[in-house]
Amino acid sequence: MFCITACGDIEVKILITGGAGFIGSHLVDRLMLHGHEVRVLDDLSAGSTENIERWLDNERFEFVRGDMRDPDVSEEAVEGMEAVFHLAANPEVRIGSQSPELLYETNVGVTHNLLEAVKGSDVKYLVFTSSSTIYGEADVIPTPEDYAPLEPISVYGGAKLAAEALISGYAHTFGFRALIFRLANIIGERSNHGVIYDFINKLRKNPEELEILGDGTQRKSYLHVSDTVEGMLHIFEHFRGSDKTVDFYNLGNDDWVTVLEIAEIVSNEMGLSPEFNFTGGVDGGRGWKGDVKFMRLDIKKAKNTGWRPGLSSYGAVSRTVRELL
């Protein structure tokens, strides 16, 4: 029997790539509390050992610092593991226009190296965190998992889509199963990038004025990291009981908020009344080249498994501001 949530004395050996990062460290917390053996592989380029400090001396926990661009690192990391949660990636969408080769290396290349390691191992399941950016500027909102054609408008989105395709091909060819999550904007404690993080830092430097990239009308869905991790583990159990070799799930929220509304929430939580300075953005008010201006995922498939987000987008934003402050 393979069980990811509380299952008496049953323990599962799980590798989390990027486990010292934002989402990964919250996943580590949940799995360790459920009694599993957890190995984290992270190069600490975006993560920090502070995020997993509470587990470093635990006999069920192992931290490996390594760069997955080296194939040998992945091969050693999967040894003895039963499941892999692959979260290692460069999390910054905007870097695509600046350094496409780095996004390829850290999102596609490392995934290929991991898959090469998994195909010759005893790993039964691979769980991958993809992104809503793979949909590009979708004509259907909320956007379901079967939306097509998939046309990313950023190199980041293209790299995530390429990783999805590799995972699907390897799973069908080499006999393991893969679950792919397409995530909305994930926010919460330990996040170190994104609009809320940026707004807080800008207002700490200058409480009188807040620069807002774009025209402020960008509207997107946000999900708190606690709901994200709960959804991933709940749906993984559901997937395990299915007959799917590869399956895809959106994880997001039923509502969405504008960048202007986020600026107002951050300002109110900080007790400030700054002047908003809109940059105007590019391509019709986007914050940057490749920024998807309107994004809300259809999460009916995820909800049909019994999962529900505990916080709305508004609630997630408000809670995240308080956590980061």
N, C-alpha and C positions, 0 to 999 in steps of 0.2 A: 504493500500500500504506500502510495506517495501522497503526502499531505503537506500543504504549505502553511496553513493556519494551525490553530491549537489542536493537537491530535494526541493527547496523552503523552506517552514516552517516546513517540516516534520522532526522530530527528532527521532532517534532510540536509545534505551538503550542498550549499549554494554559493556560486561565485557571482559577485556583483562588480562589474567593471564600472569605473567612475563612482565607486561607492563612498568616496570621501567628499563628493560634490553635494550640491544642493538636494536634488531629489534622491540621489543614491544614499546619502547618509540617513535620510528619513526612512528609507526602505530597510537599511541596516537595523535601525532601531526596532522597527516592527518585527522583523524576522528574528532578531536576537531575543526579544521579549517572548516570542513563541517557542524558544528553545532549540532553534536550528543551529547548525554549524555554518558559519559564514566566513568566506574569504573575500577580501576586498582587493581589487587590483586598480591602482590609480597612480598617475604620474605627478599628481598634485599641481598640474598646470592651472586648473580651475577650482580644484577642491582643496581641503585643508584637513590635517589630522585633528584639528580642534573639533571638527564635526563628528568624529568617531572616537574621541578621546575616552569616553566612558567605557568603551569595550576593549581597549588595547590590552588590558591585562586579563581578559576573560579567556579561559581555556577553549571555549568554543569559537573564538574569533581569531582571524589571522589577517594581518595587513601586509600586502606586497606592493612595494613601490616599483613601478616599471612602466616603460613606454611601449605601448602596444604596436607602435610602428616597427618594432623588432619582432618578427614572427615567433622567435623562441620564447618570448615573454608570455604570449597567449598559450602556447603549447604547454608550458609548465603550469600556468595558472588553472587550466581546466582539468588537470590531473586529479582524479578522485572525486570530481564534482558530478552531481546528478542533474542540476539545473543551472542555467546561466541567465542572469538578468543583465543585459548589455545596455548600459547607460553612458558609457564613455564616449564623449564627443565634444567638439567645440560648441558651446551653447549660444554663441553670439551670431545672430542672423546677419547683422550689418557687415561682418568681416568678409562676406562673400564678394562684395564689390572691390575689396581692398586686397585680398589674398586668396583667390580661388584655389591655388595649389595647396595651401594649408588646410582649407576645408576638405579638399579631396583626401589628403593624408589622414586627417584626424576623424573623418566621418566615414569615408568609403574604404580607404586603405586599411584602417584598423579593424573594420568589420570583416573584410576579406581575410585578414590574418586570423581573426577569431574563428571564422567559419572553417578555415583550413584545420585549425586545432580541434574544433568540435567534431568534425567528420570522422576523425580517427580516435575518438574518445568514447567514454561511456555516458556522455551527456544525453539525456532524453528530451530535454525541453530547453528552448532558447526564447527568451522574452526580450523584445526590443522596443525602446522608446523612440518612435518616429515623431512626426510633427504635422500640425495642420498646414504648414507651409507647402506640403506636397500638392495641395489642391490648387494653389495659385489663386487667381481671381475667379472664384467659382460663380457660375451663373445661378446656382441653386443654393439658397440660404434658408434654414440651416442645411449644411452640406452633409449628405450621408456617405457611408463608407464605399458604396458602389458608384459614386459620382465619377463621370468621365467626360472628356479626356483629362487626365492629370497633366497640368501644365504649370509647373512651378515658375515663379517670376523672380526667384533669387537663387544664387548658387547654393546657398544653404539648403533650400527646399529641394533642389535638384540632387544634392548629395544624399539627403535623407531618402529620397525616392529610389536612388540607385542602391542604397543599402538595403531597402525593403526588397528590391528585386533580387539581389544577391542572396538574401536570406531565404526567400521563397524557393529559388532555384536549388540551393544547397539542401534545404529541408526535404524537398521532394526527391532529390537524387540520392542523398546519403542517409535517409532513414531516421532523422530526428524530427521533432515537431516544433513549430515556431508560432509564437503569439506576438502580434505587432500592435502597439498602441500609438494612435495618432493623437498627440496631445495638443490641447489649446494652450493658452498662456498660463503656465504654472507659476504660482507665487506663494510666498510664505517665508517663515523664519529660515535663515541661512542663505537666502538668495543674495547673489552679489552682482547682479546685472538686471537690466530691464527698466521699464518706465518708472515704477515706484521707487526703486533704488536710486535712479538718476535724479528724480524730483527731490527726494529727501536730501541728497548730497548738494544739489544746487541751492536749495533753500537754507541749508546750514551755512553755505558760503555767503549767500546774499538773501536775507529774509525779506527784502523789499521787492525783489523782482524774480520771476520764474520764466526761464526760456522754455518754450514748448515747441518741439520739432513738428513740422507740418502745420495744418490749419486747425487742429484740435477736434475735427469731426471724425477722425479715425475711430471706428467702433469695433470692439472685439470682446470675446468671451474669456473669462478668467476663472481658474480653478485653484483652490487652495491645495497645498502640497499634502495635507493630511487626507483630504478627499481623494487625491490622486493615488496615493499609496494604497489606501483602502480599496479603491476601484481596481487597481492593478492586481492585487492579491485575490480579491473576490472573483474577478473575471478569469484569472488564471485557474482557479479551482473549477469554474464552469467549463473552461476550455479543455481541461484535463479529462473531463467526463464526456467530451464530445468525440466525434470520429474525424475531426478536421486535422489535416496535416499542417496547414497554415491558416490562420484566421486574423482578421483585422477588426479593431475596435476604436472608435472615437472616444476620447475622454475630455469632456468640457462641461459647460454649464448651459442651462436653458435661457439665460439672459445674457446681455452684453452691456458694456459701458463705453463711453467715449473717453478719449484722452483728456478732454476738457473736464469731464466729470471726475476723472482720477486726480487731476490737478487740484480741483476743489476739495476732494476728500483729503488729500495729503495736507493741503494748506489748513483745513479746519482741524485735523488731528494734531497739527503742530501749533495751533493757536495763532496762525499768521493770516495776513490779508495782503499778499503780494500782488503786484501788477503783473498780469500775464502778457508775455511777449512771444507772439507766434512767429516762427521763422517763415511760414508760408509753405515750406517743404518743396517737394518735387512731384512731377507727374500728377497734378490735380490734388495737391495737399497731403501727399504721403510724407511720412517722417524722413524717409531716405529711399534711395533707389532699391527696389525689391521689397519694399514694405507693403504687405497686403493690407489694404485700407479697411476692408470690412470682413470680419471672420466670426462665424458662429457655427459650431458643429452640431449635426444631428446626433443626439446621444440616445436615441430610442433603443438601439441594439444593446448598448451597455445597460440601460435601465431594465430591459427585458430579462436580464440575469438576476435582478433583484437589487442591484446597486443604485444608490441615489446620492448626489452631492449634498453634503450637509449644509454648505454655505453657498449662497448665490454669488454671482460675480461681484456685486456691490459689497456683500458681506466679506468675501475673500479679500477684496482690496482694502477695506477698513481694518480687518484683522491684521493683514500683512503690514500695513503702515505702523500699527501699534507694536507689532513684533520687531520690526526693523528699528523703530525708535528706541 
